[in-house]
């Protein structure tokens, strides 16, 4: 037991490297914020393309469905390696795209953002789709009867209602995305896992890694409780609606 305490709970090492680990954890938070926002936008675009009506839209619907299926099937780690291992060598692209250094962040940071956005955009699209399909079909019919086009009906009627139905699953995907930012350590980005491993190699002690884990707990546990409350509230609302029904 004492060996475990010494290996993982050395308060001296935690204190000596706290600022270093915290700075690295902030990189994970930035990855989460940037990739999370882009994933929400990209996922909504994919979901709307998937909902396009008519035979003429069939090719783009097929592409959207194929994209969602493919990137939900390929492990995120492989996407990270494929992007970082191929994008810098695509000579037909501008250097600013092949080796992005936008807003003072390293290319490894942006490769991670790209991989997270590409992958989680597919997951978010499925969450949006579930929300859109949960809106009663009569809402679409009513909007179209008022002379709205499909685009106007989706923008003004369907999507606003769908978004109100999906905050809990969206937060669940956000929690998963936050944890998956640690996979970017494979690119030697100095995020919390990479820095924790560097300290582990220097001290032969894992307390810095545990410290990073505790930082994730501080952020993710409140989010998990928010999800639980949203689910419970939705269940109460559903039971109330059923009880009030005919």
C-alpha positions, 0 to 999 in steps of 0.5 A, a space after each residue: 500500500 505504501 508503494 502505491 501511495 508513494 508512486 501516485 500520491 506524492 504531494 511534493 511532486 504534485 506541488 512542484 509540478 502543479 503549474 506545469 501540469 495546469 498549463 498543459 491541461 489548459 491546452 486540453 481545454 483549448 482543444 476541447 473548446 475549439 474542436 467542440 465548437 467546430 464539431 457542433 457547426 460541422 455536425 449541424 451542416 451534415 445533419 441538414 444535408 442528410 435531411 434534404 428532400 427529393 431525388 435531386 439531393 440523393 447524391 449529397 445525402 448519400 455522401 453525408 451518410 457515408 461520411 457519418 458512417 465512415 468517421 464513426 467507424 474509424 478510431 480517432 487515433 488513426 484519424 490523428 495519425 493519418 492527418 498529421 502524417 499526410 497533410 504536411 506533404 500535400 504540396 498542392 496546398 498552401 503552407 499555412 494549411 499544410 503546417 498551420 500555426 494559426 493564432 500562435 498555436 502549433 501545427 500539432 494543436 491544429 492537427 488535433 483540432 482537425 481530427 477531433 472536428 472530423 470525427 466528432 462532427 459525425 457523432 454530433 450529426 447523429 445527435 442532431 438527426 435524432 433531435 430533428 426526427 423527434 420533432 413531430 412531422 406535423 410541424 414540418 407540414 404546418 410550416 410548408 402549408 404556410 408557404 415556407 420552403 424546406 430551408 425556411 422550415 428547417 431554420 425557423 421551425 424544426 431546428 430550434 425545436 430539435 436543439 431543445 431536445 438534445 442538450 443532454 446527448 450533446 453534453 455526453 458527446 462533449 464529455 467524450 471529446 474532452 477526454 479524447 483530447 488526451 489522444 493528441 499526446 501522440 503528436 508530442 503536443 505538450 498537453 496534460 498526458 505528454 507533460 505528465 509522462 515527461 515528469 514521470 520519466 524524469 522522476 520515476 513517479 506517476 503523481 503528475 499523471 494522477 494530478 492531471 486526472 484530478 483536473 479532468 475530474 474537476 471539469 467533467 464531474 460537474 458536466 456529468 451531473 448536469 447531464 443527469 439533471 437534464 435527463 431527469 427533467 426530460 423524463 419528468 416532462 415526458 411523464 407529465 405530458 403522457 399523464 395530461 394526454 387523452 
